Amino acid sequence: MEITESRMIAEEYLRLGGKRRVKIDDNLQTVRIWEVDPPAAEQFWRDRIERLEERRRKEVEFFLPSINSP
């Protein structure tokens, strides 16, 4: 399986302790956060993910853990 840049970005965010989760429902994708991210993960989100164009950001968010699975 090829590891995409989007997946690598998502994995790095999670490695830093990121807590955001993706919700995909009826092809609508949103990101939820119930717990505060550690400072390094929050900074990474702001610097590397939040600034992406919407299409690219959605690609990264797709690789976050889903709220629909344990």
N, CA, C and O atoms as a Tripos MOL2 file, in Angstrom:
@<TRIPOS>MOLECULE
protein
  280   279    70     0     0
PROTEIN
NO_CHARGES

@<TRIPOS>ATOM
      1 N           0.8470   -1.1690    0.0000 N.3       1 MET1
      2 CA          0.0000    0.0000    0.0000 C.3       1 MET1
      3 C           0.8990    1.2420    0.0000 C.2       1 MET1
      4 O           1.8510    1.3320    0.7760 O.2       1 MET1
      5 N           0.5890    2.1750   -0.8630 N.am      2 GLU2
      6 CA          1.3400    3.4130   -0.9560 C.3       2 GLU2
      7 C           0.9220    4.3580    0.1710 C.2       2 GLU2
      8 O          -0.2650    4.5650    0.4210 O.2       2 GLU2
      9 N           1.9090    4.9150    0.8310 N.am      3 ILE3
     10 CA          1.6220    5.8940    1.8740 C.3       3 ILE3
     11 C           1.6890    7.2740    1.2370 C.2       3 ILE3
     12 O           2.7210    7.6830    0.7050 O.2       3 ILE3
     13 N           0.5810    7.9730    1.3010 N.am      4 THR4
     14 CA          0.4900    9.2830    0.6770 C.3       4 THR4
     15 C           1.0170   10.3600    1.6190 C.2       4 THR4
     16 O           1.1500   10.1420    2.8240 O.2       4 THR4
     17 N           1.3100   11.5110    1.0550 N.am      5 GLU5
     18 CA          1.7500   12.6400    1.8610 C.3       5 GLU5
     19 C           0.6730   13.0110    2.8790 C.2       5 GLU5
     20 O           0.9850   13.3370    4.0240 O.2       5 GLU5
     21 N          -0.5910   12.9630    2.4650 N.am      6 SER6
     22 CA         -1.6940   13.2990    3.3760 C.3       6 SER6
     23 C          -1.7150   12.3570    4.5720 C.2       6 SER6
     24 O          -1.9250   12.7830    5.7080 O.2       6 SER6
     25 N          -1.4990   11.0910    4.3100 N.am      7 ARG7
     26 CA         -1.4870   10.1090    5.4070 C.3       7 ARG7
     27 C          -0.3000   10.3530    6.3310 C.2       7 ARG7
     28 O          -0.4320   10.2590    7.5510 O.2       7 ARG7
     29 N           0.8540   10.6650    5.7580 N.am      8 MET8
     30 CA          2.0370   10.9260    6.5830 C.3       8 MET8
     31 C           1.8250   12.1460    7.4760 C.2       8 MET8
     32 O           2.2540   12.1520    8.6300 O.2       8 MET8
     33 N           1.1670   13.1740    6.9500 N.am      9 ILE9
     34 CA          0.8760   14.3690    7.7470 C.3       9 ILE9
     35 C          -0.0600   14.0100    8.8980 C.2       9 ILE9
     36 O           0.1690   14.4120   10.0390 O.2       9 ILE9
     37 N          -1.1130   13.2520    8.5990 N.am     10 ALA10
     38 CA         -2.0590   12.8390    9.6430 C.3      10 ALA10
     39 C          -1.3610   11.9840   10.7030 C.2      10 ALA10
     40 O          -1.6040   12.1550   11.8980 O.2      10 ALA10
     41 N          -0.5010   11.0710   10.2710 N.am     11 GLU11
     42 CA          0.2010   10.2050   11.2140 C.3      11 GLU11
     43 C           1.1480   11.0020   12.1080 C.2      11 GLU11
     44 O           1.2910   10.6920   13.2910 O.2      11 GLU11
     45 N           1.7900   12.0210   11.5530 N.am     12 GLU12
     46 CA          2.6770   12.8570   12.3670 C.3      12 GLU12
     47 C           1.8650   13.6330   13.4130 C.2      12 GLU12
     48 O           2.2810   13.7450   14.5660 O.2      12 GLU12
     49 N           0.7230   14.1600   13.0130 N.am     13 TYR13
     50 CA         -0.1550   14.8570   13.9580 C.3      13 TYR13
     51 C          -0.5410   13.9110   15.1010 C.2      13 TYR13
     52 O          -0.4930   14.2990   16.2680 O.2      13 TYR13
     53 N          -0.9190   12.6930   14.7740 N.am     14 LEU14
     54 CA         -1.3060   11.7240   15.7970 C.3      14 LEU14
     55 C          -0.1130   11.3180   16.6590 C.2      14 LEU14
     56 O          -0.2570   11.1360   17.8670 O.2      14 LEU14
     57 N           1.0580   11.1760   16.0490 N.am     15 ARG15
     58 CA          2.2700   10.8230   16.7950 C.3      15 ARG15
     59 C           2.5760   11.8910   17.8500 C.2      15 ARG15
     60 O           3.0850   11.5820   18.9280 O.2      15 ARG15
     61 N           2.2620   13.1430   17.5300 N.am     16 LEU16
     62 CA          2.4730   14.2470   18.4650 C.3      16 LEU16
     63 C           1.3960   14.3000   19.5470 C.2      16 LEU16
     64 O           1.4270   15.1750   20.4120 O.2      16 LEU16
     65 N           0.4450   13.3670   19.5020 N.am     17 GLY17
     66 CA         -0.5920   13.2800   20.5330 C.3      17 GLY17
     67 C          -1.9000   13.9510   20.1640 C.2      17 GLY17
     68 O          -2.7410   14.1870   21.0320 O.2      17 GLY17
     69 N          -2.0850   14.2660   18.8700 N.am     18 GLY18
     70 CA         -3.3050   14.9280   18.4190 C.3      18 GLY18
     71 C          -4.5610   14.1550   18.7860 C.2      18 GLY18
     72 O          -4.5830   12.9260   18.7200 O.2      18 GLY18
     73 N          -5.5970   14.8690   19.1710 N.am     19 LYS19
     74 CA         -6.8410   14.2620   19.6570 C.3      19 LYS19
     75 C          -8.0200   14.3950   18.7070 C.2      19 LYS19
     76 O          -9.0620   13.7840   18.9440 O.2      19 LYS19
     77 N          -7.8870   15.1740   17.6380 N.am     20 ARG20
     78 CA         -9.0180   15.3780   16.7230 C.3      20 ARG20
     79 C          -9.4220   14.0570   16.0780 C.2      20 ARG20
     80 O          -8.5940   13.1780   15.8400 O.2      20 ARG20
     81 N         -10.7340   13.9430   15.8010 N.am     21 ARG21
     82 CA        -11.2920   12.7540   15.1610 C.3      21 ARG21
     83 C         -12.1530   13.1910   13.9880 C.2      21 ARG21
     84 O         -12.7290   14.2790   13.9990 O.2      21 ARG21
     85 N         -12.2360   12.3420   12.9840 N.am     22 VAL22
     86 CA        -13.0360   12.6580   11.8070 C.3      22 VAL22
     87 C         -14.4060   11.9920   11.9320 C.2      22 VAL22
     88 O         -14.5420   10.8960   12.4750 O.2      22 VAL22
     89 N         -15.4020   12.6840   11.4180 N.am     23 LYS23
     90 CA        -16.7550   12.1360   11.3410 C.3      23 LYS23
     91 C         -17.1570   12.2040    9.8770 C.2      23 LYS23
     92 O         -17.1760   13.2780    9.2760 O.2      23 LYS23
     93 N         -17.4780   11.0550    9.3140 N.am     24 ILE24
     94 CA        -17.9290   10.9980    7.9270 C.3      24 ILE24
     95 C         -19.3350   10.4300    7.9410 C.2      24 ILE24
     96 O         -19.5600    9.2890    8.3460 O.2      24 ILE24
     97 N         -20.2760   11.2450    7.4940 N.am     25 ASP25
     98 CA        -21.6740   10.8570    7.5130 C.3      25 ASP25
     99 C         -22.3300   11.3730    6.2380 C.2      25 ASP25
    100 O         -22.3080   12.5740    5.9690 O.2      25 ASP25
    101 N         -22.9070   10.4830    5.4630 N.am     26 ASP26
    102 CA        -23.5370   10.8590    4.1950 C.3      26 ASP26
    103 C         -22.5910   11.6770    3.3200 C.2      26 ASP26
    104 O         -22.9780   12.6810    2.7230 O.2      26 ASP26
    105 N         -21.3300   11.2160    3.2610 N.am     27 ASN27
    106 CA        -20.2810   11.8500    2.4580 C.3      27 ASN27
    107 C         -19.9210   13.2560    2.9290 C.2      27 ASN27
    108 O         -19.2130   13.9700    2.2180 O.2      27 ASN27
    109 N         -20.3800   13.6690    4.0870 N.am     28 LEU28
    110 CA        -19.9670   14.9350    4.6800 C.3      28 LEU28
    111 C         -18.9130   14.6320    5.7300 C.2      28 LEU28
    112 O         -19.1130   13.7880    6.6030 O.2      28 LEU28
    113 N         -17.8040   15.3200    5.6370 N.am     29 GLN29
    114 CA        -16.6780   15.0630    6.5240 C.3      29 GLN29
    115 C         -16.4380   16.2700    7.4130 C.2      29 GLN29
    116 O         -16.2790   17.3910    6.9300 O.2      29 GLN29
    117 N         -16.4130   16.0270    8.7220 N.am     30 THR30
    118 CA        -16.1060   17.0840    9.6840 C.3      30 THR30
    119 C         -15.1040   16.5480   10.6940 C.2      30 THR30
    120 O         -14.9640   15.3380   10.8740 O.2      30 THR30
    121 N         -14.4140   17.4670   11.3460 N.am     31 VAL31
    122 CA        -13.4540   17.0900   12.3710 C.3      31 VAL31
    123 C         -14.0010   17.5360   13.7200 C.2      31 VAL31
    124 O         -14.4880   18.6560   13.8750 O.2      31 VAL31
    125 N         -13.9080   16.6420   14.6790 N.am     32 ARG32
    126 CA        -14.3970   16.9210   16.0360 C.3      32 ARG32
    127 C         -13.2170   16.8650   16.9980 C.2      32 ARG32
    128 O         -12.2670   16.1090   16.7950 O.2      32 ARG32
    129 N         -13.2930   17.6730   18.0410 N.am     33 ILE33
    130 CA        -12.2860   17.6230   19.0980 C.3      33 ILE33
    131 C         -12.9800   17.7900   20.4390 C.2      33 ILE33
    132 O         -13.6650   18.7830   20.6840 O.2      33 ILE33
    133 N         -12.7910   16.8080   21.2940 N.am     34 TRP34
    134 CA        -13.3790   16.8420   22.6290 C.3      34 TRP34
    135 C         -12.3140   17.0780   23.6880 C.2      34 TRP34
    136 O         -12.6040   17.5890   24.7690 O.2      34 TRP34
    137 N         -11.0810   16.7040   23.3730 N.am     35 GLU35
    138 CA         -9.9710   16.8830   24.3140 C.3      35 GLU35
    139 C          -8.9860   17.8760   23.7170 C.2      35 GLU35
    140 O          -8.8550   17.9750   22.4970 O.2      35 GLU35
    141 N          -8.3060   18.5970   24.5630 N.am     36 VAL36
    142 CA         -7.3130   19.5670   24.1150 C.3      36 VAL36
    143 C          -6.0810   18.8260   23.5970 C.2      36 VAL36
    144 O          -5.6000   17.8760   24.2150 O.2      36 VAL36
    145 N          -5.5830   19.2840   22.4490 N.am     37 ASP37
    146 CA         -4.3530   18.7200   21.9050 C.3      37 ASP37
    147 C          -3.1600   19.1180   22.7620 C.2      37 ASP37
    148 O          -3.1540   20.2050   23.3390 O.2      37 ASP37
    149 N          -2.1520   18.2610   22.8550 N.am     38 PRO38
    150 CA         -0.8900   18.6960   23.4560 C.3      38 PRO38
    151 C          -0.3310   19.8630   22.6290 C.2      38 PRO38
    152 O          -0.6270   19.9590   21.4380 O.2      38 PRO38
    153 N           0.4540   20.7300   23.2220 N.am     39 PRO39
    154 CA          0.9480   21.9090   22.5030 C.3      39 PRO39
    155 C           1.6250   21.5990   21.1660 C.2      39 PRO39
    156 O           1.4010   22.3150   20.1900 O.2      39 PRO39
    157 N           2.4390   20.5590   21.1010 N.am     40 ALA40
    158 CA          3.1410   20.2350   19.8510 C.3      40 ALA40
    159 C           2.1610   19.8370   18.7540 C.2      40 ALA40
    160 O           2.3330   20.2200   17.5970 O.2      40 ALA40
    161 N           1.1340   19.0700   19.1100 N.am     41 ALA41
    162 CA          0.1340   18.6510   18.1220 C.3      41 ALA41
    163 C          -0.7020   19.8430   17.6680 C.2      41 ALA41
    164 O          -1.0130   19.9620   16.4830 O.2      41 ALA41
    165 N          -1.0670   20.7190   18.5870 N.am     42 GLU42
    166 CA         -1.8440   21.9110   18.2410 C.3      42 GLU42
    167 C          -1.0560   22.8060   17.2890 C.2      42 GLU42
    168 O          -1.5970   23.3160   16.3080 O.2      42 GLU42
    169 N           0.2170   22.9890   17.5900 N.am     43 GLN43
    170 CA          1.0640   23.8110   16.7270 C.3      43 GLN43
    171 C           1.1950   23.1830   15.3370 C.2      43 GLN43
    172 O           1.1370   23.8850   14.3280 O.2      43 GLN43
    173 N           1.3710   21.8710   15.2890 N.am     44 PHE44
    174 CA          1.4810   21.1570   14.0190 C.3      44 PHE44
    175 C           0.1890   21.3230   13.2190 C.2      44 PHE44
    176 O           0.2310   21.5560   12.0110 O.2      44 PHE44
    177 N          -0.9580   21.2050   13.8920 N.am     45 TRP45
    178 CA         -2.2520   21.3690   13.2210 C.3      45 TRP45
    179 C          -2.3470   22.7590   12.5920 C.2      45 TRP45
    180 O          -2.7160   22.9040   11.4260 O.2      45 TRP45
    181 N          -2.0120   23.7670   13.3780 N.am     46 ARG46
    182 CA         -2.0960   25.1460   12.8690 C.3      46 ARG46
    183 C          -1.1120   25.3940   11.7260 C.2      46 ARG46
    184 O          -1.4620   26.0380   10.7370 O.2      46 ARG46
    185 N           0.1050   24.8940   11.8550 N.am     47 ASP47
    186 CA          1.1470   25.1770   10.8690 C.3      47 ASP47
    187 C           1.0580   24.3230    9.6130 C.2      47 ASP47
    188 O           1.3480   24.8030    8.5170 O.2      47 ASP47
    189 N           0.6590   23.0580    9.7590 N.am     48 ARG48
    190 CA          0.7540   22.1340    8.6340 C.3      48 ARG48
    191 C          -0.5810   21.6920    8.0410 C.2      48 ARG48
    192 O          -0.6360   21.3210    6.8680 O.2      48 ARG48
    193 N          -1.6520   21.7230    8.8210 N.am     49 ILE49
    194 CA         -2.9260   21.1830    8.3420 C.3      49 ILE49
    195 C          -3.9490   22.2900    8.1070 C.2      49 ILE49
    196 O          -4.5620   22.3530    7.0420 O.2      49 ILE49
    197 N          -4.1320   23.1440    9.0770 N.am     50 GLU50
    198 CA         -5.1450   24.1960    8.9880 C.3      50 GLU50
    199 C          -4.9360   25.0990    7.7760 C.2      50 GLU50
    200 O          -5.9050   25.6230    7.2260 O.2      50 GLU50
    201 N          -3.7080   25.2870    7.3580 N.am     51 ARG51
    202 CA         -3.3870   26.2050    6.2640 C.3      51 ARG51
    203 C          -3.5200   25.5910    4.8770 C.2      51 ARG51
    204 O          -3.4140   26.2950    3.8720 O.2      51 ARG51
    205 N          -3.7500   24.2930    4.8180 N.am     52 LEU52
    206 CA         -3.8910   23.6330    3.5190 C.3      52 LEU52
    207 C          -5.1640   24.0950    2.8140 C.2      52 LEU52
    208 O          -6.1380   24.4830    3.4590 O.2      52 LEU52
    209 N          -5.1440   24.0480    1.4900 N.am     53 GLU53
    210 CA         -6.3870   24.3170    0.7700 C.3      53 GLU53
    211 C          -7.3880   23.2510    1.1760 C.2      53 GLU53
    212 O          -6.9940   22.1610    1.5920 O.2      53 GLU53
    213 N          -8.6670   23.5460    1.0640 N.am     54 GLU54
    214 CA         -9.7130   22.6730    1.6110 C.3      54 GLU54
    215 C          -9.6070   21.2290    1.1170 C.2      54 GLU54
    216 O          -9.7360   20.2970    1.9120 O.2      54 GLU54
    217 N          -9.3810   21.0360   -0.1480 N.am     55 ARG55
    218 CA         -9.3000   19.6760   -0.7000 C.3      55 ARG55
    219 C          -8.1710   18.8810   -0.0420 C.2      55 ARG55
    220 O          -8.3610   17.7290    0.3460 O.2      55 ARG55
    221 N          -7.0160   19.4930    0.0780 N.am     56 ARG56
    222 CA         -5.8700   18.8160    0.7080 C.3      56 ARG56
    223 C          -6.1160   18.5810    2.1870 C.2      56 ARG56
    224 O          -5.7720   17.5230    2.7120 O.2      56 ARG56
    225 N          -6.7160   19.5680    2.8730 N.am     57 ARG57
    226 CA         -7.0110   19.4040    4.2980 C.3      57 ARG57
    227 C          -7.9590   18.2300    4.5150 C.2      57 ARG57
    228 O          -7.7820   17.4520    5.4530 O.2      57 ARG57
    229 N          -8.9690   18.0990    3.6470 N.am     58 LYS58
    230 CA         -9.9150   16.9890    3.7680 C.3      58 LYS58
    231 C          -9.2050   15.6490    3.5620 C.2      58 LYS58
    232 O          -9.5460   14.6580    4.2070 O.2      58 LYS58
    233 N          -8.2130   15.6230    2.6600 N.am     59 GLU59
    234 CA         -7.4450   14.3930    2.4470 C.3      59 GLU59
    235 C          -6.7120   13.9950    3.7220 C.2      59 GLU59
    236 O          -6.7000   12.8190    4.0840 O.2      59 GLU59
    237 N          -6.1050   14.9530    4.4030 N.am     60 VAL60
    238 CA         -5.3980   14.6760    5.6550 C.3      60 VAL60
    239 C          -6.3950   14.2370    6.7230 C.2      60 VAL60
    240 O          -6.1680   13.2440    7.4140 O.2      60 VAL60
    241 N          -7.4860   14.9640    6.8590 N.am     61 GLU61
    242 CA         -8.4830   14.6500    7.8860 C.3      61 GLU61
    243 C          -9.0500   13.2470    7.7150 C.2      61 GLU61
    244 O          -9.4070   12.6000    8.7000 O.2      61 GLU61
    245 N          -9.1380   12.7720    6.4800 N.am     62 PHE62
    246 CA         -9.6640   11.4370    6.2000 C.3      62 PHE62
    247 C          -8.8800   10.3580    6.9480 C.2      62 PHE62
    248 O          -9.4380    9.3190    7.3010 O.2      62 PHE62
    249 N          -7.5940   10.5990    7.1880 N.am     63 PHE63
    250 CA         -6.7410    9.6080    7.8460 C.3      63 PHE63
    251 C          -6.7280    9.7190    9.3630 C.2      63 PHE63
    252 O          -6.0160    8.9650   10.0270 O.2      63 PHE63
    253 N          -7.4980   10.6390    9.9230 N.am     64 LEU64
    254 CA         -7.6350   10.6940   11.3720 C.3      64 LEU64
    255 C          -8.5340    9.5590   11.8300 C.2      64 LEU64
    256 O          -9.3440    9.0640   11.0460 O.2      64 LEU64
    257 N          -8.4080    9.1350   13.0810 N.am     65 PRO65
    258 CA         -9.3240    8.1030   13.5870 C.3      65 PRO65
    259 C         -10.7710    8.5910   13.4950 C.2      65 PRO65
    260 O         -11.0620    9.7690   13.7020 O.2      65 PRO65
    261 N         -11.6530    7.6700   13.1850 N.am     66 SER66
    262 CA        -13.0640    8.0070   13.0220 C.3      66 SER66
    263 C         -13.7930    7.9260   14.3540 C.2      66 SER66
    264 O         -13.4950    7.0670   15.1840 O.2      66 SER66
    265 N         -14.7560    8.8290   14.5540 N.am     67 ILE67
    266 CA        -15.5750    8.7380   15.7680 C.3      67 ILE67
    267 C         -16.5380    7.5730   15.6690 C.2      67 ILE67
    268 O         -17.1600    7.1920   16.6610 O.2      67 ILE67
    269 N         -16.6670    6.9980   14.4710 N.am     68 ASN68
    270 CA        -17.5920    5.8900   14.2610 C.3      68 ASN68
    271 C         -16.9860    4.5410   14.6330 C.2      68 ASN68
    272 O         -17.6920    3.5320   14.6500 O.2      68 ASN68
    273 N         -15.6870    4.5090   14.9300 N.am     69 SER69
    274 CA        -15.0680    3.2390   15.3020 C.3      69 SER69
    275 C         -14.3690    3.3840   16.6470 C.2      69 SER69
    276 O         -13.9170    4.4730   17.0020 O.2      69 SER69
    277 N         -14.2800    2.2970   17.3870 N.am     70 PRO70
    278 CA        -13.6960    2.3640   18.7310 C.3      70 PRO70
    279 C         -12.2190    2.7070   18.7300 C.2      70 PRO70
    280 O         -11.6050    2.7950   19.7940 O.2      70 PRO70
@<TRIPOS>BOND
     1     1     2 1
     2     2     3 1
     3     3     4 2
     4     3     5 am
     5     5     6 1
     6     6     7 1
     7     7     8 2
     8     7     9 am
     9     9    10 1
    10    10    11 1
    11    11    12 2
    12    11    13 am
    13    13    14 1
    14    14    15 1
    15    15    16 2
    16    15    17 am
    17    17    18 1
    18    18    19 1
    19    19    20 2
    20    19    21 am
    21    21    22 1
    22    22    23 1
    23    23    24 2
    24    23    25 am
    25    25    26 1
    26    26    27 1
    27    27    28 2
    28    27    29 am
    29    29    30 1
    30    30    31 1
    31    31    32 2
    32    31    33 am
    33    33    34 1
    34    34    35 1
    35    35    36 2
    36    35    37 am
    37    37    38 1
    38    38    39 1
    39    39    40 2
    40    39    41 am
    41    41    42 1
    42    42    43 1
    43    43    44 2
    44    43    45 am
    45    45    46 1
    46    46    47 1
    47    47    48 2
    48    47    49 am
    49    49    50 1
    50    50    51 1
    51    51    52 2
    52    51    53 am
    53    53    54 1
    54    54    55 1
    55    55    56 2
    56    55    57 am
    57    57    58 1
    58    58    59 1
    59    59    60 2
    60    59    61 am
    61    61    62 1
    62    62    63 1
    63    63    64 2
    64    63    65 am
    65    65    66 1
    66    66    67 1
    67    67    68 2
    68    67    69 am
    69    69    70 1
    70    70    71 1
    71    71    72 2
    72    71    73 am
    73    73    74 1
    74    74    75 1
    75    75    76 2
    76    75    77 am
    77    77    78 1
    78    78    79 1
    79    79    80 2
    80    79    81 am
    81    81    82 1
    82    82    83 1
    83    83    84 2
    84    83    85 am
    85    85    86 1
    86    86    87 1
    87    87    88 2
    88    87    89 am
    89    89    90 1
    90    90    91 1
    91    91    92 2
    92    91    93 am
    93    93    94 1
    94    94    95 1
    95    95    96 2
    96    95    97 am
    97    97    98 1
    98    98    99 1
    99    99   100 2
   100    99   101 am
   101   101   102 1
   102   102   103 1
   103   103   104 2
   104   103   105 am
   105   105   106 1
   106   106   107 1
   107   107   108 2
   108   107   109 am
   109   109   110 1
   110   110   111 1
   111   111   112 2
   112   111   113 am
   113   113   114 1
   114   114   115 1
   115   115   116 2
   116   115   117 am
   117   117   118 1
   118   118   119 1
   119   119   120 2
   120   119   121 am
   121   121   122 1
   122   122   123 1
   123   123   124 2
   124   123   125 am
   125   125   126 1
   126   126   127 1
   127   127   128 2
   128   127   129 am
   129   129   130 1
   130   130   131 1
   131   131   132 2
   132   131   133 am
   133   133   134 1
   134   134   135 1
   135   135   136 2
   136   135   137 am
   137   137   138 1
   138   138   139 1
   139   139   140 2
   140   139   141 am
   141   141   142 1
   142   142   143 1
   143   143   144 2
   144   143   145 am
   145   145   146 1
   146   146   147 1
   147   147   148 2
   148   147   149 am
   149   149   150 1
   150   150   151 1
   151   151   152 2
   152   151   153 am
   153   153   154 1
   154   154   155 1
   155   155   156 2
   156   155   157 am
   157   157   158 1
   158   158   159 1
   159   159   160 2
   160   159   161 am
   161   161   162 1
   162   162   163 1
   163   163   164 2
   164   163   165 am
   165   165   166 1
   166   166   167 1
   167   167   168 2
   168   167   169 am
   169   169   170 1
   170   170   171 1
   171   171   172 2
   172   171   173 am
   173   173   174 1
   174   174   175 1
   175   175   176 2
   176   175   177 am
   177   177   178 1
   178   178   179 1
   179   179   180 2
   180   179   181 am
   181   181   182 1
   182   182   183 1
   183   183   184 2
   184   183   185 am
   185   185   186 1
   186   186   187 1
   187   187   188 2
   188   187   189 am
   189   189   190 1
   190   190   191 1
   191   191   192 2
   192   191   193 am
   193   193   194 1
   194   194   195 1
   195   195   196 2
   196   195   197 am
   197   197   198 1
   198   198   199 1
   199   199   200 2
   200   199   201 am
   201   201   202 1
   202   202   203 1
   203   203   204 2
   204   203   205 am
   205   205   206 1
   206   206   207 1
   207   207   208 2
   208   207   209 am
   209   209   210 1
   210   210   211 1
   211   211   212 2
   212   211   213 am
   213   213   214 1
   214   214   215 1
   215   215   216 2
   216   215   217 am
   217   217   218 1
   218   218   219 1
   219   219   220 2
   220   219   221 am
   221   221   222 1
   222   222   223 1
   223   223   224 2
   224   223   225 am
   225   225   226 1
   226   226   227 1
   227   227   228 2
   228   227   229 am
   229   229   230 1
   230   230   231 1
   231   231   232 2
   232   231   233 am
   233   233   234 1
   234   234   235 1
   235   235   236 2
   236   235   237 am
   237   237   238 1
   238   238   239 1
   239   239   240 2
   240   239   241 am
   241   241   242 1
   242   242   243 1
   243   243   244 2
   244   243   245 am
   245   245   246 1
   246   246   247 1
   247   247   248 2
   248   247   249 am
   249   249   250 1
   250   250   251 1
   251   251   252 2
   252   251   253 am
   253   253   254 1
   254   254   255 1
   255   255   256 2
   256   255   257 am
   257   257   258 1
   258   258   259 1
   259   259   260 2
   260   259   261 am
   261   261   262 1
   262   262   263 1
   263   263   264 2
   264   263   265 am
   265   265   266 1
   266   266   267 1
   267   267   268 2
   268   267   269 am
   269   269   270 1
   270   270   271 1
   271   271   272 2
   272   271   273 am
   273   273   274 1
   274   274   275 1
   275   275   276 2
   276   275   277 am
   277   277   278 1
   278   278   279 1
   279   279   280 2
@<TRIPOS>SUBSTRUCTURE
     1 MET1         2 RESIDUE 1 A MET
     2 GLU2         6 RESIDUE 1 A GLU
     3 ILE3        10 RESIDUE 1 A ILE
     4 THR4        14 RESIDUE 1 A THR
     5 GLU5        18 RESIDUE 1 A GLU
     6 SER6        22 RESIDUE 1 A SER
     7 ARG7        26 RESIDUE 1 A ARG
     8 MET8        30 RESIDUE 1 A MET
     9 ILE9        34 RESIDUE 1 A ILE
    10 ALA10       38 RESIDUE 1 A ALA
    11 GLU11       42 RESIDUE 1 A GLU
    12 GLU12       46 RESIDUE 1 A GLU
    13 TYR13       50 RESIDUE 1 A TYR
    14 LEU14       54 RESIDUE 1 A LEU
    15 ARG15       58 RESIDUE 1 A ARG
    16 LEU16       62 RESIDUE 1 A LEU
    17 GLY17       66 RESIDUE 1 A GLY
    18 GLY18       70 RESIDUE 1 A GLY
    19 LYS19       74 RESIDUE 1 A LYS
    20 ARG20       78 RESIDUE 1 A ARG
    21 ARG21       82 RESIDUE 1 A ARG
    22 VAL22       86 RESIDUE 1 A VAL
    23 LYS23       90 RESIDUE 1 A LYS
    24 ILE24       94 RESIDUE 1 A ILE
    25 ASP25       98 RESIDUE 1 A ASP
    26 ASP26      102 RESIDUE 1 A ASP
    27 ASN27      106 RESIDUE 1 A ASN
    28 LEU28      110 RESIDUE 1 A LEU
    29 GLN29      114 RESIDUE 1 A GLN
    30 THR30      118 RESIDUE 1 A THR
    31 VAL31      122 RESIDUE 1 A VAL
    32 ARG32      126 RESIDUE 1 A ARG
    33 ILE33      130 RESIDUE 1 A ILE
    34 TRP34      134 RESIDUE 1 A TRP
    35 GLU35      138 RESIDUE 1 A GLU
    36 VAL36      142 RESIDUE 1 A VAL
    37 ASP37      146 RESIDUE 1 A ASP
    38 PRO38      150 RESIDUE 1 A PRO
    39 PRO39      154 RESIDUE 1 A PRO
    40 ALA40      158 RESIDUE 1 A ALA
    41 ALA41      162 RESIDUE 1 A ALA
    42 GLU42      166 RESIDUE 1 A GLU
    43 GLN43      170 RESIDUE 1 A GLN
    44 PHE44      174 RESIDUE 1 A PHE
    45 TRP45      178 RESIDUE 1 A TRP
    46 ARG46      182 RESIDUE 1 A ARG
    47 ASP47      186 RESIDUE 1 A ASP
    48 ARG48      190 RESIDUE 1 A ARG
    49 ILE49      194 RESIDUE 1 A ILE
    50 GLU50      198 RESIDUE 1 A GLU
    51 ARG51      202 RESIDUE 1 A ARG
    52 LEU52      206 RESIDUE 1 A LEU
    53 GLU53      210 RESIDUE 1 A GLU
    54 GLU54      214 RESIDUE 1 A GLU
    55 ARG55      218 RESIDUE 1 A ARG
    56 ARG56      222 RESIDUE 1 A ARG
    57 ARG57      226 RESIDUE 1 A ARG
    58 LYS58      230 RESIDUE 1 A LYS
    59 GLU59      234 RESIDUE 1 A GLU
    60 VAL60      238 RESIDUE 1 A VAL
    61 GLU61      242 RESIDUE 1 A GLU
    62 PHE62      246 RESIDUE 1 A PHE
    63 PHE63      250 RESIDUE 1 A PHE
    64 LEU64      254 RESIDUE 1 A LEU
    65 PRO65      258 RESIDUE 1 A PRO
    66 SER66      262 RESIDUE 1 A SER
    67 ILE67      266 RESIDUE 1 A ILE
    68 ASN68      270 RESIDUE 1 A ASN
    69 SER69      274 RESIDUE 1 A SER
    70 PRO70      278 RESIDUE 1 A PRO
